[in-house]
Amino acid sequence: MPFNDIKTERLENQRSIRLIENLGFVLSDSSYELFRGKEYLHNTYSLYIPQLI
């Protein structure tokens, strides 16, 4: 993968992360997953809903 493609992918990923965090999702877990013989960091986000009392 050319360097410019990697840079663009990271930028789009940062935009996606910012979007879901603005929608109320929070990082809830991280793990490494094997894909095509390589390990990649995989973040899991969950929707945070505060308790209303």
N, CA, C and O atoms as a GROMACS GRO file, in nm:
protein
  212
    1MET      N    1   0.085  -0.118   0.000
    1MET     CA    2   0.000   0.000   0.000
    1MET      C    3   0.090   0.124   0.000
    1MET      O    4   0.177   0.136   0.087
    2PRO      N    5   0.072   0.215  -0.093
    2PRO     CA    6   0.152   0.337  -0.096
    2PRO      C    7   0.130   0.422   0.028
    2PRO      O    8   0.024   0.417   0.090
    3PHE      N    9   0.232   0.501   0.064
    3PHE     CA   10   0.226   0.584   0.184
    3PHE      C   11   0.105   0.676   0.183
    3PHE      O   12   0.038   0.691   0.285
    4ASN      N   13   0.075   0.739   0.069
    4ASN     CA   14  -0.039   0.832   0.062
    4ASN      C   15  -0.170   0.763   0.096
    4ASN      O   16  -0.257   0.823   0.159
    5ASP      N   17  -0.186   0.636   0.055
    5ASP     CA   18  -0.308   0.562   0.088
    5ASP      C   19  -0.318   0.536   0.237
    5ASP      O   20  -0.427   0.544   0.294
    6ILE      N   21  -0.206   0.506   0.301
    6ILE     CA   22  -0.205   0.482   0.446
    6ILE      C   23  -0.244   0.611   0.519
    6ILE      O   24  -0.324   0.608   0.612
    7LYS      N   25  -0.186   0.724   0.476
    7LYS     CA   26  -0.216   0.853   0.538
    7LYS      C   27  -0.365   0.887   0.524
    7LYS      O   28  -0.426   0.934   0.620
    8THR      N   29  -0.422   0.864   0.408
    8THR     CA   30  -0.564   0.892   0.384
    8THR      C   31  -0.651   0.801   0.469
    8THR      O   32  -0.752   0.845   0.524
    9GLU      N   33  -0.613   0.674   0.480
    9GLU     CA   34  -0.690   0.578   0.560
    9GLU      C   35  -0.692   0.621   0.706
    9GLU      O   36  -0.797   0.616   0.770
   10ARG      N   37  -0.578   0.663   0.759
   10ARG     CA   38  -0.573   0.708   0.898
   10ARG      C   39  -0.658   0.831   0.921
   10ARG      O   40  -0.726   0.842   1.022
   11LEU      N   41  -0.655   0.924   0.826
   11LEU     CA   42  -0.735   1.045   0.837
   11LEU      C   43  -0.883   1.012   0.839
   11LEU      O   44  -0.957   1.065   0.921
   12GLU      N   45  -0.927   0.924   0.749
   12GLU     CA   46  -1.067   0.884   0.746
   12GLU      C   47  -1.105   0.812   0.874
   12GLU      O   48  -1.216   0.829   0.924
   13ASN      N   49  -1.014   0.730   0.927
   13ASN     CA   50  -1.040   0.658   1.051
   13ASN      C   51  -1.057   0.758   1.167
   13ASN      O   52  -1.145   0.740   1.251
   14GLN      N   53  -0.973   0.861   1.172
   14GLN     CA   54  -0.985   0.962   1.278
   14GLN      C   55  -1.118   1.036   1.267
   14GLN      O   56  -1.180   1.068   1.369
   15ARG      N   57  -1.162   1.062   1.147
   15ARG     CA   58  -1.292   1.128   1.128
   15ARG      C   59  -1.405   1.038   1.176
   15ARG      O   60  -1.501   1.085   1.238
   16SER      N   61  -1.395   0.909   1.148
   16SER     CA   62  -1.498   0.813   1.192
   16SER      C   63  -1.501   0.805   1.344
   16SER      O   64  -1.609   0.802   1.404
   17ILE      N   65  -1.384   0.801   1.406
   17ILE     CA   66  -1.376   0.794   1.552
   17ILE      C   67  -1.438   0.919   1.614
   17ILE      O   68  -1.516   0.908   1.709
   18ARG      N   69  -1.405   1.034   1.562
   18ARG     CA   70  -1.460   1.160   1.613
   18ARG      C   71  -1.612   1.162   1.599
   18ARG      O   72  -1.683   1.207   1.689
   19LEU      N   73  -1.662   1.113   1.485
   19LEU     CA   74  -1.807   1.110   1.462
   19LEU      C   75  -1.878   1.023   1.565
   19LEU      O   76  -1.975   1.068   1.626
   20ILE      N   77  -1.831   0.900   1.585
   20ILE     CA   78  -1.902   0.813   1.679
   20ILE      C   79  -1.888   0.862   1.823
   20ILE      O   80  -1.980   0.844   1.903
   21GLU      N   81  -1.774   0.924   1.857
   21GLU     CA   82  -1.762   0.980   1.991
   21GLU      C   83  -1.857   1.097   2.010
   21GLU      O   84  -1.913   1.114   2.118
   22ASN      N   85  -1.877   1.178   1.906
   22ASN     CA   86  -1.973   1.289   1.914
   22ASN      C   87  -2.117   1.239   1.926
   22ASN      O   88  -2.203   1.310   1.977
   23LEU      N   89  -2.142   1.117   1.880
   23LEU     CA   90  -2.276   1.057   1.889
   23LEU      C   91  -2.299   0.987   2.022
   23LEU      O   92  -2.407   0.932   2.045
   24GLY      N   93  -2.198   0.988   2.111
   24GLY     CA   94  -2.214   0.933   2.245
   24GLY      C   95  -2.149   0.798   2.267
   24GLY      O   96  -2.164   0.739   2.374
   25PHE      N   97  -2.077   0.747   2.169
   25PHE     CA   98  -2.009   0.619   2.186
   25PHE      C   99  -1.876   0.640   2.259
   25PHE      O  100  -1.811   0.743   2.243
   26VAL      N  101  -1.838   0.540   2.340
   26VAL     CA  102  -1.711   0.545   2.412
   26VAL      C  103  -1.632   0.418   2.383
   26VAL      O  104  -1.690   0.312   2.359
   27LEU      N  105  -1.501   0.431   2.387
   27LEU     CA  106  -1.414   0.316   2.366
   27LEU      C  107  -1.434   0.220   2.483
   27LEU      O  108  -1.414   0.257   2.598
   28SER      N  109  -1.473   0.096   2.453
   28SER     CA  110  -1.503   0.002   2.561
   28SER      C  111  -1.406  -0.116   2.565
   28SER      O  112  -1.398  -0.186   2.666
   29ASP      N  113  -1.333  -0.141   2.456
   29ASP     CA  114  -1.242  -0.255   2.454
   29ASP      C  115  -1.146  -0.242   2.336
   29ASP      O  116  -1.178  -0.181   2.235
   30SER      N  117  -1.029  -0.299   2.352
   30SER     CA  118  -0.931  -0.307   2.243
   30SER      C  119  -0.871  -0.446   2.246
   30SER      O  120  -0.844  -0.502   2.353
   31SER      N  121  -0.850  -0.501   2.128
   31SER     CA  122  -0.786  -0.632   2.118
   31SER      C  123  -0.718  -0.644   1.983
   31SER      O  124  -0.748  -0.570   1.890
   32TYR      N  125  -0.626  -0.737   1.974
   32TYR     CA  126  -0.560  -0.764   1.847
   32TYR      C  127  -0.629  -0.880   1.779
   32TYR      O  128  -0.658  -0.982   1.842
   33GLU      N  129  -0.656  -0.864   1.650
   33GLU     CA  130  -0.721  -0.969   1.573
   33GLU      C  131  -0.632  -1.006   1.455
   33GLU      O  132  -0.569  -0.920   1.395
   34LEU      N  133  -0.629  -1.135   1.424
   34LEU     CA  134  -0.550  -1.185   1.313
   34LEU      C  135  -0.629  -1.174   1.184
   34LEU      O  136  -0.742  -1.222   1.175
   35PHE      N  137  -0.569  -1.110   1.082
   35PHE     CA  138  -0.633  -1.095   0.952
   35PHE      C  139  -0.527  -1.113   0.844
   35PHE      O  140  -0.431  -1.037   0.836
   36ARG      N  141  -0.547  -1.214   0.763
   36ARG     CA  142  -0.454  -1.246   0.654
   36ARG      C  143  -0.310  -1.256   0.702
   36ARG      O  144  -0.217  -1.207   0.638
   37GLY      N  145  -0.293  -1.322   0.816
   37GLY     CA  146  -0.160  -1.350   0.867
   37GLY      C  147  -0.096  -1.236   0.945
   37GLY      O  148   0.018  -1.250   0.988
   38LYS      N  149  -0.165  -1.123   0.964
   38LYS     CA  150  -0.111  -1.011   1.041
   38LYS      C  151  -0.208  -0.977   1.153
   38LYS      O  152  -0.329  -0.992   1.141
   39GLU      N  153  -0.150  -0.929   1.264
   39GLU     CA  154  -0.233  -0.885   1.375
   39GLU      C  155  -0.261  -0.736   1.362
   39GLU      O  156  -0.171  -0.657   1.334
   40TYR      N  157  -0.387  -0.698   1.383
   40TYR     CA  158  -0.428  -0.560   1.376
   40TYR      C  159  -0.503  -0.524   1.504
   40TYR      O  160  -0.581  -0.603   1.556
   41LEU      N  161  -0.479  -0.402   1.552
   41LEU     CA  162  -0.551  -0.353   1.669
   41LEU      C  163  -0.696  -0.326   1.629
   41LEU      O  164  -0.721  -0.260   1.528
   42HIS      N  165  -0.790  -0.376   1.709
   42HIS     CA  166  -0.932  -0.359   1.682
   42HIS      C  167  -0.995  -0.294   1.806
   42HIS      O  168  -0.993  -0.352   1.914
   43ASN      N  169  -1.050  -0.176   1.789
   43ASN     CA  170  -1.117  -0.106   1.898
   43ASN      C  171  -1.267  -0.129   1.890
   43ASN      O  172  -1.326  -0.128   1.782
   44THR      N  173  -1.328  -0.150   2.006
   44THR     CA  174  -1.473  -0.169   2.013
   44THR      C  175  -1.532  -0.051   2.088
   44THR      O  176  -1.485  -0.014   2.195
   45TYR      N  177  -1.635   0.008   2.031
   45TYR     CA  178  -1.704   0.122   2.091
   45TYR      C  179  -1.844   0.080   2.133
   45TYR      O  180  -1.909   0.000   2.065
   46SER      N  181  -1.890   0.134   2.244
   46SER     CA  182  -2.025   0.107   2.294
   46SER      C  183  -2.095   0.240   2.318
   46SER      O  184  -2.032   0.341   2.348
   47LEU      N  185  -2.226   0.238   2.305
   47LEU     CA  186  -2.304   0.358   2.329
   47LEU      C  187  -2.317   0.382   2.478
   47LEU      O  188  -2.362   0.295   2.552
   48TYR      N  189  -2.278   0.502   2.520
   48TYR     CA  190  -2.286   0.538   2.661
   48TYR      C  191  -2.417   0.611   2.685
   48TYR      O  192  -2.443   0.716   2.625
   49ILE      N  193  -2.501   0.554   2.773
   49ILE     CA  194  -2.628   0.616   2.808
   49ILE      C  195  -2.627   0.639   2.959
   49ILE      O  196  -2.634   0.544   3.036
   50PRO      N  197  -2.619   0.764   3.001
   50PRO     CA  198  -2.618   0.790   3.146
   50PRO      C  199  -2.751   0.756   3.209
   50PRO      O  200  -2.856   0.765   3.145
   51GLN      N  201  -2.746   0.716   3.336
   51GLN     CA  202  -2.870   0.684   3.408
   51GLN      C  203  -2.944   0.814   3.443
   51GLN      O  204  -2.885   0.911   3.489
   52LEU      N  205  -3.071   0.811   3.420
   52LEU     CA  206  -3.153   0.925   3.458
   52LEU      C  207  -3.230   0.891   3.585
   52LEU      O  208  -3.306   0.795   3.589
   53ILE      N  209  -3.208   0.970   3.687
   53ILE     CA  210  -3.272   0.941   3.817
   53ILE      C  211  -3.371   1.051   3.849
   53ILE      O  212  -3.436   1.048   3.953
   0.00000   0.00000   0.00000
